[in-house]
Amino acid sequence: MNSLSSPSPDSQPDRITDYSREELAEWATGVGQKPYRSKQLFQWLYLHRADSWEKMNNLSKQFRNLLARDFKIDRIRIVDQKKADDGTIKILQELEDGHRIESVLLKHDDHFTVCISTQVGCAMACKFCLTGGMGLKRNLSSGEIVEQVLNLSSLLPENKEIRNIVYMGMGEPFHNYDNTLKSLNIFLDDHGFNFSSRRITVSTSGIVPGIRKFAWEADKANLAISLNGVTQEARKRLMPVSNRYSLEELLQACREFPKEARKRITFEYILMKGVTDSVVSAKKLVSLLHGIKAKVNLIAYNENPDLEFKSPDEVAVRKFQQYLLDHGLVATLRNSKGQGISAACGQLATRRN
Ligand code: SF4
């Protein structure tokens, strides 16, 4: 069903999570219901996280029949789940067409973060990333993005909630811009998940037109850039996206990114032994980010037998971070959570796709 009104008898029901609240209000009107029904639906779907029409017990039977006729409510299916010693949980989910995607629930001392995917595979082919090696199979719909958070929230310990959502799983979010933005707006809707935009981060490999669009259409959510190279040549070797959008263009888009006073753009920088971890690179990074309200998130590379790169020495990591701090940059070292289950940065990939 692609129209918002009642479908023809032989059309397939749509995934209800693919609909924004406004679209559901339009559908409700089309089937003779009041538009406020969409608020009730959002509450059931995303506040109470109902997974069947029967559970929506303040909706009339007649209305639930209409819903069941026009929509399906079953979520993408969790087919495997792994838990690391640090509490990180990675789930493998199967989509209706048989493709599989991964999402991660990261446990911090007192809260949880979810890392979600936007595509099956990825076309960006970053050299250090397992997902990049899969190639792009297809974009996820907004509902398939949203349902990852529903699935992960079903694994939370009692009375715990998800505090942060990061779009850093499989795929380049700005290659699937419309569905990424639609899912983000569903997370922000105050009748459903009601996430604060400060708690949502979208990470891009450097799609400049996407950054510019995002700046105006989602200016309150956080932006992260996967940088990893401090010269155009170095970045090009690691991230082919630089052939299309140069480092200079990328930094210019970051300089022009409108921000509220408190906000910084996060630059993710993976430290790989002998490739990106020298003090010379740290020095260059400081000068590159001059004039940008930036925060650097350093990530020690997780070795993988399928890729050529090596993890950096601890001393090199500390030296690199100290150099940035000594030169006025906010620089954090991200703990690589979920290493034992291949849930750490750059390690998401499914074999079957
Ligand atoms: S790092 Fe991100 S953008 Fe690059 S290939 Fe992997 S998933 Fe795609």
Residues whose N, C-alpha, C, O or C-beta is under 5 A from the ligand:
A	BS01	SF4	C122 M124 A125 C126 C129 T131 G132 G169 M170 G171 E172 S205
